[in-house]
């Protein structure tokens, strides 16, 4: 299996196509397989790559929660790029992967040709303590009950039922793949990354200085991510926002054709040097 070694850990990846690198970073409930529709589409135009994050087989699964954090997740992306001799790439992530994409842009802007941040912002609202309690409870279930049991309910959350309503067959595959995940890796990811990562709202001053073309995508029924998406749009000078109608959290799976077209239009504009950059100072009087 293809892999790169980052800080002593093996990270699995898949790639197809040639040309400019386009890296996809998966969400918590997904894995590298979640981007299959994107790899098939973009592999015709780009060197399309996806990876399984640490804790997600066939990547290594560290047993220590301290081996998981937002900074480490970003370092893994950098390590993958270094291992594949990629200097700069378009970066696209969903949810947990969207957070990694945002933080990648904030810490390594010179290595990002563009950022696509989808379904990002869960846990950023005012009920942070409640969010942390929910994370701990879910992590305990993953260890005590097993991933197959957790998958039965987690994949039917308020921002995920849209997927099963639209595409029962696709949703069933998503649920079954989630059930195959490592309980240890998933619980450690929840406790080390989701619970510890900062709120999107805490990153405003840093986002105002982010000079990388950015596309923000969210579903209109993905309530925890709507306001954070608008916040990012307002703060990032080069950001555009698109909201998918009647859509939940997993928009690359729910609406693959629309997702691919939106991303392609964005990348085409960026590659042509035609993606507009809005000066953040011009918004000072209206925000």
N, C-alpha and C positions, 0 to 999 in steps of 0.2 A: 504494500500500500504506500502511495506517495505521502511523504511527511517531511516537515522541517523540524529541527531541534532548536527549541528556544528555552534558554535558561535550564537546560537539562531535561525538558519535557518534549515529547513528540506531539506535534500538532498535525493532524490529517488535513489534507486539502485536495480539491479537485479543480481542474482547469480545462478549458477548451477554447479554441480560436487563437488568433494571432493579432498583434498590433498593440495599441494602447491598453494598459492594464485597467480592468474594472473589477473591484473586489467587493463581494457581497458578504455581510456579516449578519448572522441569524439571530432570532429572538430566543427568549428563554425556553418557550415550549416547542420551538423548532430545532433544527440542526442543519447541517450542510445540505441535506436533501430537500429542505424547504425552498431552495432557490433553483430547482430543476428547470422550471418554466423560464426563468431568467437566463440560466446558462445556455439553454437551447436557442433562445432568441438572440441574446447578445454575443454568443460565441461566433455568430456569423459576421460580426462587425468589430469585436474587441477580443482581447485576451481576457476572457471572463473566468474569474476564480472565486471559489468559496472555500471556507474552512470550517472544521468542527472545533468549536471553542474548547479550551481546557475543561475537563469534567464531562465531555460529551464523546463517548466512544465513536469511532476508533482513535480519537485523540486520547492522550493519557488522562487519568482521573486522579489528581492528588487527593489524599485523604484528609489533609489539614485544611480547615477553613481559612487559615492565614495565607494559603496559597492562591486565594481568589480575592480580587479587588478590582475597582474600576481602572486604576492605574495599571494593574497587571494585565487587564484585558486589552488596553491600548498597547502596552508593550508587546503583547503577543501578535498584534496586527503588524507592528513595526518589524518584529522578528520574522514573521512570515514574508513580508516584502523583502527584507534583507536576504533571507534564505533563497528567495526566487529571483534575486538580482533586479528588483524593481525599485527604481529611484522615486518615481511619482506615479500615482494612480488615482482614478476616480473611485471614491469610497461610497458604498451604499449599505445602509443598515436599517433593520426594523426592530423597534422596541428596545430590548437590551442591546441589540446591534446598532440601533439608532443612537443610544447613549454613547456607545463606543465610537461611533462615527463622529458625533459632536465633539467628544473629548479628544479624539485624534486630531480634528481640525484645530482645536484650541491649543494643543501641545506640539503638534507637528504640521503647522500650516504649509510649510514649504514642500511637504511631501504629498499634499493633496491637490489634485487637479480640480476636483469638485467634491462636494459633500451632498449626499441625499439622505435625509433624516426622516424616516417614516415611523409613524406610530410611537412617537417618543414623548415621555412626560409622566408615565404612570408613577404615582407616589410623590408627585411634586406639589400636591395641594396642601391645604392647611392642616389636614389631619395626619401629620407625620407620625405621631406616636401610635395612632391606630394602625397606620400602614406598617410600622415596624412590628406590631403585635401580630398582624395578619401574616407577615413574612415568616416570623418564628413559628407560628402555628402550621403554616403550609410546609415548611421545612421539616418539622417534626412528623407530619403525616407521610412525607416522602420516605423517611427512614423507617417509620413504624408500620405503615400499611403497604408500602411498595408503590412503584410508579404506575402499574396497571390500574390500581384502585384510584389513585389520584387523577389519572387521565380521564376517568369516567366523568368527573365533575369539573375539573379545571378547564377542559376544552368546551364546556358549555356555559362559561361565564357570560355576563351581560354584554361584553364586547366581542364575544366569539360565536354566539348563537346565529349571527348573521351568516356565518360561513356554512353551518349545517343547513340552514334554510335555503341557501342558494345552491349548494353543491354537496349533497349528502355523501356522495362517493368520495369526493376530494377531502371532505372533513373526516370521514372514517379513516382514510389513509393517514391524515395528520394526527388523529387521535392514536392510532396504532403505533406510529413512529414515536410519538411522545411517550407511550407506555414502555418503549424499549430503552428509554434513557436510564442512566445510572442514578440510583437513589442518592448515593453519596455525592456524586458530582452535582446533581440538581440541588440538593439541600445546601451544599457548600456555596454554590453559585447564588442561591437566594440569600444566604446569610452574609456572604462576603462581598457581593456586588450590589444586588438590589437594595439590601437593607442599609448599606454603608454609603452608597453613592449620594452626591448632593442633589438637592432639588434643582430642576431647571431654572427656577426663579433666582437661585443663588448665583447663577452664572452670568447674569445680565451684563455687568461691567466687562467681563472677558469677551462676551459675544459681540459687544459693540466694537471691539477691535479686530474681529475676525474678518480677514480680507480674502475669503475663498468663496467662489460661486457656490451657492447653497440652494437646494430644493427641499422643501418641507412638505411631506405628504401625510394625510391622516383621513380616517373615515369619519363621517359626520355622526356616527353612532358610537364612536370610541370616546366616550365622555371624558375619561381621565386625561386624554391627550389633546383635546380640542383647544383649551385655553393655553396650555404650554406651547402648542404649535403656533398659535397667534402671537404669543410672547416672543418666541424665537424669530418669527417673521419681523416683528417690530425691532428687535435688537440687532440682528445680524444684517449688516449693510447690504450684502449681496444676496439676500434671501428672497425666494418666491414661495408662495404657499398654494397648495392645491388640496381641496377637500373632496373626497369621493362620496357621492350621495348613497344613502341607504347601505352604508358599509361600516364594518366593525374594525377590529384590530389587525387581523391578518390580511391586509389588503393585497399583498402580492400573491396570495393564494385565492382570496375571494374574487378578485378582479385582475387576473394576470394580464389580459390584453390591455386594459386601460393602464395598469401599472407600467407595463413595458413601453407603451406608447408615450406616456408622460415622461418616463425616464429617458427614453431615446430623444425626444424633443429637447429636453434639457441638455443632455450630453452633446447633441449636435450643435446647439447654440454655444455651449462652452468651448467646444473644440474649434468653432469658427470665430471665437473671440467676440461673440454677439450677445452674451448674457449680460444684462444691464447691472450695474452696481449703483445702488442708491446710497448717497452720503447720509450716514446716520444723523448728522447735525441738521439735515433738512427736516427731520421729524420733531425737532425739539419743541416746536410750538404746538404740536397737535397730539402728543402722547401724554 
